[in-house]
Amino acid sequence: MKSLSTRRRHPLAAFVVLVLALGFAGTLFAAFVSPASANADSGNTSAQAIANGKALYETSCSSCHGMNGEGSSYGPSLVGSGSAAVDFQVSTGRMPAQQPGAQIQKKAVLYTQAQIDEMAAYIQSLGGGPVVPSQSQYSVNDSMVQLGGVLFRTNCSQCHNFAGEGGVLTDGKFAPELTQTSPKAMYEAMLTGPQNMPQFPNTVLPSAEKQAIISYIVSTRDEANYGGAGLGRIGPTSEGLFIWTFGLIALLLFAVWIAAHTTKASAERVAQAAAKKGGK
């Protein structure tokens, strides 16, 4: 008994008791706090984001798309459009639209990314749809550039030009240039098909192929113009215009200069000068 009493008075005894007490309390907490409780907290956070997004939607979007996203004569239904469509349209400044037209153009972004995420969560809750991609899905992969070039020329170059410089469509519409578009926005555009663009869901164009296309487009931004001036890199249209506007005029001027310096022309000028001198 005397030896046991001596151990209780050891300087480390209080520390050992404290560690054991904390361990016991942690075990009790883990036993009583179930995974369901953690999921409930996550659900509350999601519910709050949806509520915030709904409030933003009613303020900025409902006048065109309806109070419940059902659409109207001014804007299409958003039910089933998904969070990816919202993130693309709002984060690029296309929405809210300033005015209707053949095509809604980019402008300054009016919301923070947190607000955009909340609106996207609300629209996603209305009927599902394509979700915002993760960064790993649209990150640039240099090993996929060759495949991306083939896929881009097959599926995208008809409208966006082989180098992503954009192009003119019918009725005042156009395919925007991709030289400054973020990889995330490009992935979302392929996924959702905004405005005049066809939709390429993962069942048609798998996620890996979308990533390959993005990798190719980004690689062209730093590519040198080995043939000389790029002329906007929009193909034979700009080259033909340059030839007709500058090249043909230069050839005509050169032809006039040659005609003015032939032997016959020089002789005629000498004769005219002599005639004028003799007349005096």
Phi and psi in degrees as a GROMACS rama.xvg file:
@    title "Ramachandran Plot"
@    xaxis  label "Phi"
@    yaxis  label "Psi"
@TYPE xy
-65.8217  -39.3807  LYS-2
-67.1153  -38.0383  SER-3
-63.9618  -41.6342  LEU-4
-62.9897  -33.7923  SER-5
-65.9981  -39.8562  THR-6
-66.4827  -35.8167  ARG-7
-63.6534  -28.9953  ARG-8
-88.303  7.11632  ARG-9
-62.7428  143.63  HIS-10
-58.6496  -27.5078  PRO-11
-89.3287  -1.81402  LEU-12
-61.9978  -43.5182  ALA-13
-63.9496  -39.5143  ALA-14
-63.9423  -42.2753  PHE-15
-64.1789  -42.3274  VAL-16
-62.1709  -40.3272  VAL-17
-63.976  -43.7053  LEU-18
-62.2488  -43.5879  VAL-19
-64.4338  -38.0942  LEU-20
-66.6617  -43.228  ALA-21
-63.9503  -41.5543  LEU-22
-62.1291  -40.0427  GLY-23
-66.2678  -41.2116  PHE-24
-65.608  -39.7402  ALA-25
-64.0915  -38.6734  GLY-26
-64.0945  -42.6592  THR-27
-62.8638  -41.0333  LEU-28
-63.0411  -44.5639  PHE-29
-64.7576  -31.2142  ALA-30
-73.7957  -35.2449  ALA-31
-92.321  -23.6318  PHE-32
-92.2  105.206  VAL-33
-86.0491  162.812  SER-34
-57.8989  -29.5817  PRO-35
-61.6058  -35.7112  ALA-36
-65.4489  -41.3555  SER-37
-63.1604  -41.5989  ALA-38
-64.2802  -34.6216  ASN-39
-63.5321  -40.5839  ALA-40
-60.8926  -44.1402  ASP-41
-61.8451  -39.876  SER-42
-64.8985  -38.6639  GLY-43
-63.1917  -40.1493  ASN-44
-63.3339  -43.5416  THR-45
-64.519  -41.5736  SER-46
-62.5006  -37.5588  ALA-47
-67.0949  -40.6766  GLN-48
-62.6308  -42.0143  ALA-49
-63.8303  -41.7632  ILE-50
-63.473  -42.8786  ALA-51
-64.1176  -41.5101  ASN-52
-64.655  -36.953  GLY-53
-63.6609  -42.136  LYS-54
-62.2551  -42.957  ALA-55
-65.0514  -40.1294  LEU-56
-62.5901  -46.4534  TYR-57
-62.8723  -30.6888  GLU-58
-77.5011  -40.381  THR-59
-111.41  -19.9419  SER-60
-122.644  -23.1379  CYS-61
-67.1321  -24.5319  SER-62
-63.9129  -25.6099  SER-63
-105.942  -38.0893  CYS-64
-100.744  3.22867  HIS-65
87.9848  155.451  GLY-66
-64.3272  -27.5982  MET-67
-117.202  21.7703  ASN-68
73.3904  16.7371  GLY-69
-80.1208  -9.83214  GLU-70
89.429  167.14  GLY-71
-155.578  -171.054  SER-72
-69.5726  -13.0633  SER-73
-99.3603  -19.0681  TYR-74
-156.669  150.14  GLY-75
-72.6756  164.87  PRO-76
-66.5319  143.31  SER-77
-105.965  1.45943  LEU-78
-68.7017  119.89  VAL-79
87.4682  -1.42813  GLY-80
-73.7461  -27.894  SER-81
88.1741  163.7  GLY-82
-70.0636  -27.8198  SER-83
-64.5842  -38.5479  ALA-84
-65.9233  -41.006  ALA-85
-64.431  -45.8697  VAL-86
-61.2474  -41.176  ASP-87
-66.1017  -51.6182  PHE-88
-65.5667  -41.4896  GLN-89
-82.9843  -37.9056  VAL-90
-73.2  -18.181  SER-91
-96.3373  0.783879  THR-92
82.5305  2.50012  GLY-93
-68.7921  -33.1228  ARG-94
-122.596  144.085  MET-95
-67.2824  142.16  PRO-96
-74.5813  141.703  ALA-97
-75.1416  -38.7195  GLN-98
-159.867  151.589  GLN-99
-69.1198  157.406  PRO-100
-176.882  -178.641  GLY-101
-60.4555  -33.1876  ALA-102
-155.06  135.156  GLN-103
-82.0681  126.455  ILE-104
-98.2695  163.76  GLN-105
-69.0002  150.233  LYS-106
-152.988  -172.77  LYS-107
-62.9149  140.719  ALA-108
-77.5867  133.376  VAL-109
-97.5657  -10.6084  LEU-110
-127.762  157.186  TYR-111
-76.8947  163.713  THR-112
-63.5149  -33.1373  GLN-113
-64.1372  -41.3781  ALA-114
-67.1033  -38.8532  GLN-115
-62.857  -41.8925  ILE-116
-61.1058  -37.64  ASP-117
-68.9602  -42.8026  GLU-118
-63.5851  -39.3253  MET-119
-63.2849  -39.0611  ALA-120
-64.8287  -38.4601  ALA-121
-65.5663  -47.5617  TYR-122
-64.1334  -37.2861  ILE-123
-61.7999  -34.3252  GLN-124
-72.3425  -15.7689  SER-125
-76.6752  -27.5294  LEU-126
-178.31  22.8721  GLY-127
72.1743  -153.585  GLY-128
117.021  -178.997  GLY-129
-60.0616  133.225  PRO-130
-96.7918  160.483  VAL-131
-60.8018  128.94  VAL-132
-72.4203  156.21  PRO-133
-79.9038  160.805  SER-134
-61.695  -32.425  GLN-135
-65.1503  -22.4777  SER-136
-78.9416  -28.172  GLN-137
-116.634  9.6715  TYR-138
-69.1663  147.086  SER-139
-74.1995  133.145  VAL-140
-126.659  108.86  ASN-141
-60.6456  -27.554  ASP-142
-73.4466  -9.5171  SER-143
-106.392  5.12346  MET-144
-62.8258  -43.3184  VAL-145
-62.3505  -47.2393  GLN-146
-62.0387  -41.3494  LEU-147
-61.7915  -36.0888  GLY-148
-63.3605  -42.3184  GLY-149
-63.3558  -46.816  VAL-150
-65.8607  -39.3732  LEU-151
-66.1588  -45.4711  PHE-152
-65.7696  -29.1366  ARG-153
-78.785  -39.5855  THR-154
-109.032  -21.1686  ASN-155
-124.584  -28.1466  CYS-156
-67.1927  -22.6651  SER-157
-59.2507  -30.3607  GLN-158
-107.792  -42.4226  CYS-159
-92.3909  -0.317988  HIS-160
75.8505  151.361  ASN-161
-62.6066  -20.527  PHE-162
-109.601  10.778  ALA-163
74.6778  25.2961  GLY-164
-85.1487  -2.66388  GLU-165
86.631  174.877  GLY-166
-169.322  164.802  GLY-167
-88.2329  137.712  VAL-168
-112.462  -164.084  LEU-169
-90.7121  160.315  THR-170
56.1127  39.8682  ASP-171
78.9143  7.24943  GLY-172
-93.1266  165.168  LYS-173
-156.841  155.553  PHE-174
-93.4385  117.385  ALA-175
-66.9271  154.406  PRO-176
-70.8334  151.833  GLU-177
-111.855  10.9424  LEU-178
-68.9327  -22.3503  THR-179
-120.133  0.9335  GLN-180
-72.8635  136.446  THR-181
-72.4591  151.719  SER-182
-56.3056  -37.7863  PRO-183
-63.2033  -44.8778  LYS-184
-64.5344  -37.4987  ALA-185
-64.286  -42.2914  MET-186
-62.8076  -45.3664  TYR-187
-65.4243  -35.2268  GLU-188
-65.4444  -43.3019  ALA-189
-64.1634  -36.2388  MET-190
-72.6624  -36.4045  LEU-191
-108.296  -18.8392  THR-192
64.308  63.3608  GLY-193
-71.5932  143.251  PRO-194
52.3303  -112.32  GLN-195
-90.605  -1.21961  ASN-196
-82.5248  137.507  MET-197
-64.9285  153.968  PRO-198
-90.9479  134.226  GLN-199
-121.087  77.2674  PHE-200
-65.1895  167.967  PRO-201
-63.7115  -20.3173  ASN-202
-72.864  -22.9079  THR-203
-98.3683  -46.841  VAL-204
-128.361  98.9686  LEU-205
-55.3449  158.676  PRO-206
-55.8414  -40.1315  SER-207
-64.3825  -34.7221  ALA-208
-73.8218  -34.0293  GLU-209
-61.5296  -43.8491  LYS-210
-62.0279  -37.3891  GLN-211
-65.0773  -42.3752  ALA-212
-62.4487  -44.5564  ILE-213
-60.951  -41.887  ILE-214
-62.0034  -39.0919  SER-215
-66.7105  -45.8486  TYR-216
-60.8253  -44.2715  ILE-217
-63.6756  -36.4043  VAL-218
-66.9396  -29.235  SER-219
-72.8155  -16.8614  THR-220
-68.0385  -27.7426  ARG-221
-108.586  12.9861  ASP-222
-79.7431  134.016  GLU-223
-74.5796  154.592  ALA-224
-94.5342  91.492  ASN-225
-69.9276  -19.1437  TYR-226
-89.5599  4.79999  GLY-227
116.161  -144.382  GLY-228
-63.5432  137.067  ALA-229
-74.5716  -27.5991  GLY-230
52.0683  41.7223  LEU-231
80.9996  -7.38139  GLY-232
52.7046  39.0837  ARG-233
-109.081  19.1952  ILE-234
89.1896  -156.677  GLY-235
-66.71  -19.5942  PRO-236
-63.1438  -51.9511  THR-237
-67.8296  -36.0455  SER-238
-66.2917  -43.462  GLU-239
-64.8161  -40.2729  GLY-240
-63.7077  -40.5186  LEU-241
-62.7772  -43.5692  PHE-242
-62.9193  -44.9951  ILE-243
-70.1227  -39.254  TRP-244
-76.4579  -44.508  THR-245
-106.429  -45.4174  PHE-246
-64.2655  -46.9415  GLY-247
-66.5931  -41.2738  LEU-248
-62.5729  -41.4028  ILE-249
-62.955  -40.2404  ALA-250
-64.9509  -39.9848  LEU-251
-64.5582  -43.4225  LEU-252
-64.1717  -38.0667  LEU-253
-66.7502  -37.6392  PHE-254
-65.1865  -39.9472  ALA-255
-64.4785  -40.643  VAL-256
-63.3679  -41.5034  TRP-257
-63.1925  -44.5967  ILE-258
-62.8042  -33.51  ALA-259
-76.2226  -11.8961  ALA-260
-118.877  22.4302  HIS-261
-78.1338  167.182  THR-262
-62.8616  -41.2598  THR-263
-64.4432  -42.806  LYS-264
-66.219  -39.2682  ALA-265
-64.457  -41.0311  SER-266
-64.1769  -40.5931  ALA-267
-63.7406  -38.4602  GLU-268
-66.8478  -38.7051  ARG-269
-64.5097  -41.4861  VAL-270
-65.8644  -40.8609  ALA-271
-64.5496  -39.0347  GLN-272
-67.0281  -39.0803  ALA-273
-66.6824  -38.9049  ALA-274
-64.3917  -42.1353  ALA-275
-64.1921  -38.7711  LYS-276
-68.3721  -41.1313  LYS-277
-67.8149  -33.6879  GLY-278
-66.0491  -28.6922  GLY-279
